[in-house]
Structure formats: structure tokens, C-alpha cells
Amino acid sequence: MSVLFVFVDGVGAGARDPAVNPLAREEFLLSRFEDGTGAPLPRGGRARLADARLGVPGRPQSATGQATLLTGENAPLAMGRHLLGFPTPALRSFIEARSIFRRLAERGRRAAFANSYPVAWLRALGLDCEGEPEWEIPPRRRVRPSATTVAFAAAPGARFATWEDARRGRALTPDLTAARANRMGAGVPPRSPEEAAAIAGRLARAHDLVLFEFFETDEAGHARAMEPALDALRRLDRFLRAAVAGLGPGDSLLVTSDHGNVEDLSSRNHTLAPVPVLGFGPAAEGLDAVSDLTGVAPLLLALA
């Protein structure tokens, strides 16, 4: 049995209004709306909406939202506010002490982060990786780890995938098809979202838990860009549908987000909307316990 966790940045359940909501223009798996409606999911999948505000005033943000997803504890409440972008030193310490990847490693379980990165970026963060840097990062450029990076690095012996792993079919590029990564010099063979799902499935079968992070939805939301949003959602939807189709008996797929954004292109800001949580396989049975972002990590730990 394996668990694939797909974290999609910046997707909330908004109004069914195609003028501002790309999720209302087509029937995506993530097309969930504020009234709780949405298309039936394949293979017995279930969906529910989870609160991303967590009882803290203000708009939910990436750093604390992701920290909550990957620890199971209310990060904005602990920090006193929602923190945007990259974790502060205090939030990094919070994540490191509570990371689900750290807890899985302590139990002797195996986890992987499916995203691949340039060697130069990983080395600049002081993270363990193999290979030679493809290019040098300018000395004055500030390199900071995301919450997902901090959480995965908290596990003893964590190994981050590089572009070489993506070239060899052992990891994914964040855009799924490698087009964006190749513009940066990755040299990864172009692949379809379905081929990316097959790689994710192989990774999941070799581990107890695999995380994949997709962030182009949040970028499109901030840009208020309908066509880029639709392009990103189409690629992601093809990937998710193929991943669902490839699930074996007892395998789980869990999909969720950290805050709303792309569902309302009338604004560049994050929204107050709840986020969709999709579960397939045994993950579907555990969704009743997920009422807000703190419920995701306990479910992943129970499944893995």
C-alpha cells in the first residue's frame, strides 16, 4: 500500500462563476464550489471542504498554511498570524520539530519528495544532493527554503531529487511536463501529464508516502491570468486522473491546498475560501476527520 499526497498551491472553493473562476469553466477534479457542489469523482473518490483560516484573523498564507498541512498543528495560531511566502526562523523550527516526514522516519517508514531541483539551488540551501551544479547562483541572490522543503529536510537522511533524477524518470519537474524546467536548462525529456503520473505511481509504490507540489495555480491567481490558470489546471487534472486510474488495491491519493487564490481572478490576493480536499482509495474513508488544514497530516500518518 502506498500514499501519494499532491499539494496544489492556491486553490479554494469559490463561486461557480466562469467570469472569474477558471475552475467553473471546465469539469476538473478540483472544481469544487463554495456551496459544496462539484462533479462526482472517479473510483469512489470523495471530496470535502476544509477551513484554511484556522481561527486566525487575516488572509491565509503559504508559509503557515503549508506548515499546518505538513505538521498537523495550527501554525498561524502558534506564530500569532498568517505568514506569507517562506517560513521565518521561528516557523522553520516549528516545522522541523513536528514534520510528518520526521515522524515517519522515526517509525522506520520511507518517504520521498517527487519534485526535482537544480543542484545549485539545493547546495545553496545546504541540502544533501548528488551531482554537479548546472549553473551558479549569483552571490547576491537570496535563496530561501519553502515550508515543504523544510518539512522534508527534517527527516534524517532525506534526499532531494535533482534534475538528473527527473531526466532518468525517478522524479518530476514541478510543471509536470518539463517545459518550464527545460527553459532553465534542465534537459529533461518532455513528458505528458500521464507519463508524469506513471513516475509518481512508481515512486509511491517504492515508498510509504510521496509528496508532489504543484504551484503554478497560485502563480496564475496572483497574476489574475485566466489562460495560464486554465493551462495549469488542465495539466494538473490530466495528471490527477491518471494517478487515480493507476491506484492499486489499498493505495491512496490525497489532494488539497493551503489557501484559496486561483478560484477568484478578480483579485490578486489570497481568498478566505475553504480549500477542497480530495481522497481516493483508503484516503476517501478518512475525509470525515478533515474539517480544517490540521486534519491532513494525521490522515497521512494514519495511511502511511
TORKOL-4160 file (C-alpha; in steps of 0.2 Angstrom, whole numbers, padded with zeros to 4 digits, m for minus):
304
<pt num="1" X="0000" Y="0000" Z="0000"/>
<pt num="2" X="0006" Y="0017" Z="m0004"/>
<pt num="3" X="0001" Y="0035" Z="m0002"/>
<pt num="4" X="0003" Y="0049" Z="m0014"/>
<pt num="5" X="0000" Y="0067" Z="m0007"/>
<pt num="6" X="m0002" Y="0080" Z="m0020"/>
<pt num="7" X="m0001" Y="0098" Z="m0013"/>
<pt num="8" X="m0008" Y="0111" Z="m0025"/>
<pt num="9" X="m0004" Y="0129" Z="m0020"/>
<pt num="10" X="m0018" Y="0142" Z="m0020"/>
<pt num="11" X="m0034" Y="0133" Z="m0024"/>
<pt num="12" X="m0050" Y="0137" Z="m0015"/>
<pt num="13" X="m0069" Y="0133" Z="m0017"/>
<pt num="14" X="m0076" Y="0149" Z="m0024"/>
<pt num="15" X="m0092" Y="0154" Z="m0033"/>
<pt num="16" X="m0097" Y="0144" Z="m0049"/>
<pt num="17" X="m0094" Y="0160" Z="m0059"/>
<pt num="18" X="m0084" Y="0157" Z="m0075"/>
<pt num="19" X="m0080" Y="0175" Z="m0077"/>
<pt num="20" X="m0068" Y="0175" Z="m0063"/>
<pt num="21" X="m0066" Y="0156" Z="m0058"/>
<pt num="22" X="m0057" Y="0145" Z="m0070"/>
<pt num="23" X="m0062" Y="0130" Z="m0060"/>
<pt num="24" X="m0080" Y="0134" Z="m0066"/>
<pt num="25" X="m0075" Y="0134" Z="m0085"/>
<pt num="26" X="m0072" Y="0115" Z="m0086"/>
<pt num="27" X="m0075" Y="0100" Z="m0075"/>
<pt num="28" X="m0059" Y="0097" Z="m0066"/>
<pt num="29" X="m0057" Y="0086" Z="m0051"/>
<pt num="30" X="m0053" Y="0101" Z="m0041"/>
<pt num="31" X="m0069" Y="0110" Z="m0047"/>
<pt num="32" X="m0077" Y="0112" Z="m0030"/>
<pt num="33" X="m0088" Y="0126" Z="m0026"/>
<pt num="34" X="m0092" Y="0136" Z="m0010"/>
<pt num="35" X="m0110" Y="0128" Z="m0009"/>
<pt num="36" X="m0101" Y="0111" Z="m0008"/>
<pt num="37" X="m0106" Y="0106" Z="m0025"/>
<pt num="38" X="m0094" Y="0098" Z="m0038"/>
<pt num="39" X="m0094" Y="0084" Z="m0051"/>
<pt num="40" X="m0094" Y="0066" Z="m0045"/>
<pt num="41" X="m0076" Y="0059" Z="m0043"/>
<pt num="42" X="m0070" Y="0043" Z="m0051"/>
<pt num="43" X="m0066" Y="0027" Z="m0042"/>
<pt num="44" X="m0076" Y="0030" Z="m0027"/>
<pt num="45" X="m0067" Y="0046" Z="m0023"/>
<pt num="46" X="m0074" Y="0059" Z="m0011"/>
<pt num="47" X="m0072" Y="0077" Z="m0008"/>
<pt num="48" X="m0075" Y="0089" Z="0006"/>
<pt num="49" X="m0070" Y="0107" Z="0010"/>
<pt num="50" X="m0058" Y="0112" Z="0024"/>
<pt num="51" X="m0056" Y="0128" Z="0033"/>
<pt num="52" X="m0039" Y="0137" Z="0029"/>
<pt num="53" X="m0042" Y="0152" Z="0041"/>
<pt num="54" X="m0039" Y="0142" Z="0057"/>
<pt num="55" X="m0047" Y="0154" Z="0068"/>
<pt num="56" X="m0034" Y="0167" Z="0065"/>
<pt num="57" X="m0038" Y="0184" Z="0058"/>
<pt num="58" X="m0032" Y="0189" Z="0040"/>
<pt num="59" X="m0030" Y="0180" Z="0024"/>
<pt num="60" X="m0022" Y="0163" Z="0024"/>
<pt num="61" X="m0005" Y="0162" Z="0018"/>
<pt num="62" X="0008" Y="0150" Z="0011"/>
<pt num="63" X="0021" Y="0148" Z="0024"/>
<pt num="64" X="0009" Y="0145" Z="0039"/>
<pt num="65" X="m0004" Y="0135" Z="0028"/>
<pt num="66" X="0009" Y="0123" Z="0021"/>
<pt num="67" X="0017" Y="0121" Z="0039"/>
<pt num="68" X="0000" Y="0116" Z="0045"/>
<pt num="69" X="m0003" Y="0104" Z="0032"/>
<pt num="70" X="0014" Y="0096" Z="0035"/>
<pt num="71" X="0013" Y="0096" Z="0054"/>
<pt num="72" X="m0005" Y="0094" Z="0059"/>
<pt num="73" X="m0004" Y="0109" Z="0071"/>
<pt num="74" X="m0011" Y="0126" Z="0069"/>
<pt num="75" X="0004" Y="0136" Z="0063"/>
<pt num="76" X="m0004" Y="0153" Z="0061"/>
<pt num="77" X="m0011" Y="0152" Z="0079"/>
<pt num="78" X="0007" Y="0147" Z="0085"/>
<pt num="79" X="0015" Y="0161" Z="0076"/>
<pt num="80" X="0002" Y="0174" Z="0080"/>
<pt num="81" X="m0003" Y="0177" Z="0062"/>
<pt num="82" X="m0003" Y="0170" Z="0045"/>
<pt num="83" X="0014" Y="0171" Z="0037"/>
<pt num="84" X="0016" Y="0173" Z="0018"/>
<pt num="85" X="0030" Y="0166" Z="0007"/>
<pt num="86" X="0044" Y="0157" Z="0015"/>
<pt num="87" X="0045" Y="0152" Z="0033"/>
<pt num="88" X="0053" Y="0163" Z="0046"/>
<pt num="89" X="0067" Y="0156" Z="0058"/>
<pt num="90" X="0053" Y="0153" Z="0071"/>
<pt num="91" X="0042" Y="0144" Z="0059"/>
<pt num="92" X="0056" Y="0134" Z="0052"/>
<pt num="93" X="0060" Y="0127" Z="0070"/>
<pt num="94" X="0041" Y="0124" Z="0072"/>
<pt num="95" X="0040" Y="0114" Z="0056"/>
<pt num="96" X="0057" Y="0104" Z="0059"/>
<pt num="97" X="0051" Y="0098" Z="0076"/>
<pt num="98" X="0034" Y="0092" Z="0070"/>
<pt num="99" X="0036" Y="0087" Z="0052"/>
<pt num="100" X="0027" Y="0072" Z="0046"/>
<pt num="101" X="0042" Y="0066" Z="0037"/>
<pt num="102" X="0052" Y="0067" Z="0053"/>
<pt num="103" X="0039" Y="0057" Z="0062"/>
<pt num="104" X="0038" Y="0044" Z="0048"/>
<pt num="105" X="0057" Y="0042" Z="0048"/>
<pt num="106" X="0056" Y="0039" Z="0067"/>
<pt num="107" X="0044" Y="0025" Z="0063"/>
<pt num="108" X="0055" Y="0017" Z="0050"/>
<pt num="109" X="0044" Y="0022" Z="0036"/>
<pt num="110" X="0050" Y="0028" Z="0019"/>
<pt num="111" X="0045" Y="0045" Z="0011"/>
<pt num="112" X="0050" Y="0054" Z="m0004"/>
<pt num="113" X="0048" Y="0071" Z="m0012"/>
<pt num="114" X="0044" Y="0069" Z="m0030"/>
<pt num="115" X="0049" Y="0087" Z="m0036"/>
<pt num="116" X="0066" Y="0089" Z="m0043"/>
<pt num="117" X="0078" Y="0104" Z="m0041"/>
<pt num="118" X="0094" Y="0111" Z="m0048"/>
<pt num="119" X="0109" Y="0105" Z="m0039"/>
<pt num="120" X="0115" Y="0123" Z="m0037"/>
<pt num="121" X="0099" Y="0128" Z="m0028"/>
<pt num="122" X="0099" Y="0113" Z="m0016"/>
<pt num="123" X="0118" Y="0116" Z="m0012"/>
<pt num="124" X="0114" Y="0135" Z="m0009"/>
<pt num="125" X="0101" Y="0129" Z="0004"/>
<pt num="126" X="0114" Y="0117" Z="0012"/>
<pt num="127" X="0104" Y="0102" Z="0007"/>
<pt num="128" X="0111" Y="0085" Z="0003"/>
<pt num="129" X="0111" Y="0080" Z="m0015"/>
<pt num="130" X="0121" Y="0071" Z="m0028"/>
<pt num="131" X="0129" Y="0079" Z="m0044"/>
<pt num="132" X="0137" Y="0094" Z="m0051"/>
<pt num="133" X="0129" Y="0111" Z="m0051"/>
<pt num="134" X="0121" Y="0115" Z="m0068"/>
<pt num="135" X="0125" Y="0134" Z="m0065"/>
<pt num="136" X="0130" Y="0146" Z="m0052"/>
<pt num="137" X="0118" Y="0156" Z="m0041"/>
<pt num="138" X="0123" Y="0174" Z="m0041"/>
<pt num="139" X="0131" Y="0179" Z="m0024"/>
<pt num="140" X="0118" Y="0192" Z="m0020"/>
<pt num="141" X="0103" Y="0182" Z="m0024"/>
<pt num="142" X="0094" Y="0176" Z="m0008"/>
<pt num="143" X="0089" Y="0158" Z="m0008"/>
<pt num="144" X="0076" Y="0153" Z="0005"/>
<pt num="145" X="0068" Y="0136" Z="0008"/>
<pt num="146" X="0049" Y="0134" Z="0007"/>
<pt num="147" X="0039" Y="0125" Z="0020"/>
<pt num="148" X="0038" Y="0109" Z="0010"/>
<pt num="149" X="0057" Y="0109" Z="0009"/>
<pt num="150" X="0059" Y="0112" Z="0027"/>
<pt num="151" X="0047" Y="0098" Z="0032"/>
<pt num="152" X="0055" Y="0085" Z="0020"/>
<pt num="153" X="0073" Y="0090" Z="0026"/>
<pt num="154" X="0068" Y="0087" Z="0044"/>
<pt num="155" X="0068" Y="0069" Z="0041"/>
<pt num="156" X="0085" Y="0061" Z="0045"/>
<pt num="157" X="0094" Y="0055" Z="0029"/>
<pt num="158" X="0081" Y="0065" Z="0017"/>
<pt num="159" X="0087" Y="0065" Z="0000"/>
<pt num="160" X="0081" Y="0078" Z="m0013"/>
<pt num="161" X="0079" Y="0074" Z="m0031"/>
<pt num="162" X="0089" Y="0083" Z="m0044"/>
<pt num="163" X="0086" Y="0087" Z="m0062"/>
<pt num="164" X="0096" Y="0071" Z="m0066"/>
<pt num="165" X="0084" Y="0061" Z="m0057"/>
<pt num="166" X="0070" Y="0069" Z="m0067"/>
<pt num="167" X="0080" Y="0065" Z="m0083"/>
<pt num="168" X="0081" Y="0047" Z="m0078"/>
<pt num="169" X="0062" Y="0046" Z="m0074"/>
<pt num="170" X="0065" Y="0045" Z="m0055"/>
<pt num="171" X="0057" Y="0062" Z="m0051"/>
<pt num="172" X="0046" Y="0075" Z="m0058"/>
<pt num="173" X="0048" Y="0093" Z="m0063"/>
<pt num="174" X="0036" Y="0105" Z="m0054"/>
<pt num="175" X="0027" Y="0109" Z="m0070"/>
<pt num="176" X="0024" Y="0090" Z="m0074"/>
<pt num="177" X="0029" Y="0091" Z="m0092"/>
<pt num="178" X="0047" Y="0098" Z="m0090"/>
<pt num="179" X="0043" Y="0113" Z="m0102"/>
<pt num="180" X="0046" Y="0126" Z="m0089"/>
<pt num="181" X="0061" Y="0117" Z="m0081"/>
<pt num="182" X="0069" Y="0115" Z="m0098"/>
<pt num="183" X="0069" Y="0134" Z="m0101"/>
<pt num="184" X="0080" Y="0134" Z="m0086"/>
<pt num="185" X="0092" Y="0121" Z="m0094"/>
<pt num="186" X="0086" Y="0105" Z="m0085"/>
<pt num="187" X="0087" Y="0095" Z="m0101"/>
<pt num="188" X="0073" Y="0083" Z="m0095"/>
<pt num="189" X="0064" Y="0073" Z="m0109"/>
<pt num="190" X="0047" Y="0081" Z="m0112"/>
<pt num="191" X="0033" Y="0071" Z="m0105"/>
<pt num="192" X="0014" Y="0071" Z="m0104"/>
<pt num="193" X="0005" Y="0073" Z="m0088"/>
<pt num="194" X="0000" Y="0055" Z="m0089"/>
<pt num="195" X="0018" Y="0050" Z="m0090"/>
<pt num="196" X="0022" Y="0061" Z="m0075"/>
<pt num="197" X="0008" Y="0051" Z="m0066"/>
<pt num="198" X="0016" Y="0035" Z="m0070"/>
<pt num="199" X="0033" Y="0041" Z="m0062"/>
<pt num="200" X="0023" Y="0047" Z="m0047"/>
<pt num="201" X="0015" Y="0030" Z="m0046"/>
<pt num="202" X="0032" Y="0021" Z="m0047"/>
<pt num="203" X="0039" Y="0032" Z="m0033"/>
<pt num="204" X="0023" Y="0029" Z="m0022"/>
<pt num="205" X="0025" Y="0010" Z="m0024"/>
<pt num="206" X="0043" Y="0011" Z="m0018"/>
<pt num="207" X="0039" Y="0022" Z="m0003"/>
<pt num="208" X="0026" Y="0024" Z="0011"/>
<pt num="209" X="0022" Y="0042" Z="0007"/>
<pt num="210" X="0026" Y="0053" Z="m0008"/>
<pt num="211" X="0023" Y="0072" Z="m0009"/>
<pt num="212" X="0022" Y="0081" Z="m0025"/>
<pt num="213" X="0020" Y="0100" Z="m0025"/>
<pt num="214" X="0012" Y="0110" Z="m0039"/>
<pt num="215" X="0012" Y="0129" Z="m0038"/>
<pt num="216" X="0008" Y="0136" Z="m0055"/>
<pt num="217" X="m0010" Y="0138" Z="m0049"/>
<pt num="218" X="m0005" Y="0151" Z="m0036"/>
<pt num="219" X="0006" Y="0160" Z="m0048"/>
<pt num="220" X="m0009" Y="0162" Z="m0060"/>
<pt num="221" X="m0020" Y="0168" Z="m0046"/>
<pt num="222" X="m0008" Y="0181" Z="m0041"/>
<pt num="223" X="m0007" Y="0186" Z="m0060"/>
<pt num="224" X="m0026" Y="0186" Z="m0062"/>
<pt num="225" X="m0022" Y="0176" Z="m0078"/>
<pt num="226" X="m0036" Y="0166" Z="m0085"/>
<pt num="227" X="m0027" Y="0157" Z="m0099"/>
<pt num="228" X="m0012" Y="0152" Z="m0088"/>
<pt num="229" X="m0023" Y="0146" Z="m0075"/>
<pt num="230" X="m0033" Y="0135" Z="m0087"/>
<pt num="231" X="m0017" Y="0128" Z="m0094"/>
<pt num="232" X="m0010" Y="0124" Z="m0077"/>
<pt num="233" X="m0027" Y="0116" Z="m0071"/>
<pt num="234" X="m0028" Y="0106" Z="m0087"/>
<pt num="235" X="m0011" Y="0099" Z="m0085"/>
<pt num="236" X="m0014" Y="0095" Z="m0066"/>
<pt num="237" X="m0031" Y="0087" Z="m0070"/>
<pt num="238" X="m0024" Y="0075" Z="m0083"/>
<pt num="239" X="m0010" Y="0071" Z="m0070"/>
<pt num="240" X="m0023" Y="0068" Z="m0056"/>
<pt num="241" X="m0035" Y="0057" Z="m0067"/>
<pt num="242" X="m0020" Y="0046" Z="m0072"/>
<pt num="243" X="m0014" Y="0045" Z="m0054"/>
<pt num="244" X="m0032" Y="0039" Z="m0049"/>
<pt num="245" X="m0033" Y="0027" Z="m0063"/>
<pt num="246" X="m0016" Y="0019" Z="m0058"/>
<pt num="247" X="m0020" Y="0017" Z="m0040"/>
<pt num="248" X="m0018" Y="m0001" Z="m0034"/>
<pt num="249" X="m0028" Y="m0010" Z="m0021"/>
<pt num="250" X="m0025" Y="m0002" Z="m0004"/>
<pt num="251" X="m0016" Y="0013" Z="m0012"/>
<pt num="252" X="m0022" Y="0031" Z="m0008"/>
<pt num="253" X="m0021" Y="0048" Z="m0016"/>
<pt num="254" X="m0024" Y="0064" Z="m0006"/>
<pt num="255" X="m0026" Y="0081" Z="m0014"/>
<pt num="256" X="m0028" Y="0098" Z="m0006"/>
<pt num="257" X="m0022" Y="0116" Z="m0005"/>
<pt num="258" X="m0015" Y="0128" Z="0008"/>
<pt num="259" X="m0027" Y="0143" Z="0004"/>
<pt num="260" X="m0038" Y="0150" Z="m0009"/>
<pt num="261" X="m0032" Y="0161" Z="m0024"/>
<pt num="262" X="m0035" Y="0155" Z="m0042"/>
<pt num="263" X="m0054" Y="0152" Z="m0039"/>
<pt num="264" X="m0056" Y="0171" Z="m0039"/>
<pt num="265" X="m0046" Y="0180" Z="m0053"/>
<pt num="266" X="m0055" Y="0197" Z="m0049"/>
<pt num="267" X="m0041" Y="0199" Z="m0036"/>
<pt num="268" X="m0023" Y="0196" Z="m0034"/>
<pt num="269" X="m0024" Y="0192" Z="m0016"/>
<pt num="270" X="m0027" Y="0175" Z="m0007"/>
<pt num="271" X="m0045" Y="0172" Z="m0003"/>
<pt num="272" X="m0054" Y="0167" Z="0013"/>
<pt num="273" X="m0062" Y="0152" Z="0004"/>
<pt num="274" X="m0061" Y="0134" Z="0011"/>
<pt num="275" X="m0050" Y="0123" Z="0001"/>
<pt num="276" X="m0055" Y="0106" Z="m0007"/>
<pt num="277" X="m0048" Y="0090" Z="0000"/>
<pt num="278" X="m0050" Y="0075" Z="m0012"/>
<pt num="279" X="m0047" Y="0057" Z="m0006"/>
<pt num="280" X="m0046" Y="0041" Z="m0016"/>
<pt num="281" X="m0044" Y="0024" Z="m0010"/>
<pt num="282" X="m0042" Y="0022" Z="0009"/>
<pt num="283" X="m0039" Y="0041" Z="0010"/>
<pt num="284" X="m0058" Y="0044" Z="0005"/>
<pt num="285" X="m0063" Y="0035" Z="0020"/>
<pt num="286" X="m0053" Y="0046" Z="0032"/>
<pt num="287" X="m0060" Y="0063" Z="0025"/>
<pt num="288" X="m0073" Y="0064" Z="0038"/>
<pt num="289" X="m0060" Y="0069" Z="0051"/>
<pt num="290" X="m0053" Y="0083" Z="0040"/>
<pt num="291" X="m0063" Y="0099" Z="0044"/>
<pt num="292" X="m0048" Y="0111" Z="0043"/>
<pt num="293" X="m0030" Y="0110" Z="0037"/>
<pt num="294" X="m0024" Y="0102" Z="0054"/>
<pt num="295" X="m0033" Y="0086" Z="0049"/>
<pt num="296" X="m0022" Y="0082" Z="0034"/>
<pt num="297" X="m0006" Y="0077" Z="0042"/>
<pt num="298" X="m0015" Y="0065" Z="0054"/>
<pt num="299" X="m0024" Y="0057" Z="0040"/>
<pt num="300" X="m0007" Y="0055" Z="0030"/>
<pt num="301" X="0001" Y="0047" Z="0045"/>
<pt num="302" X="m0013" Y="0035" Z="0048"/>
<pt num="303" X="m0012" Y="0030" Z="0030"/>
<pt num="304" X="0007" Y="0028" Z="0028"/>
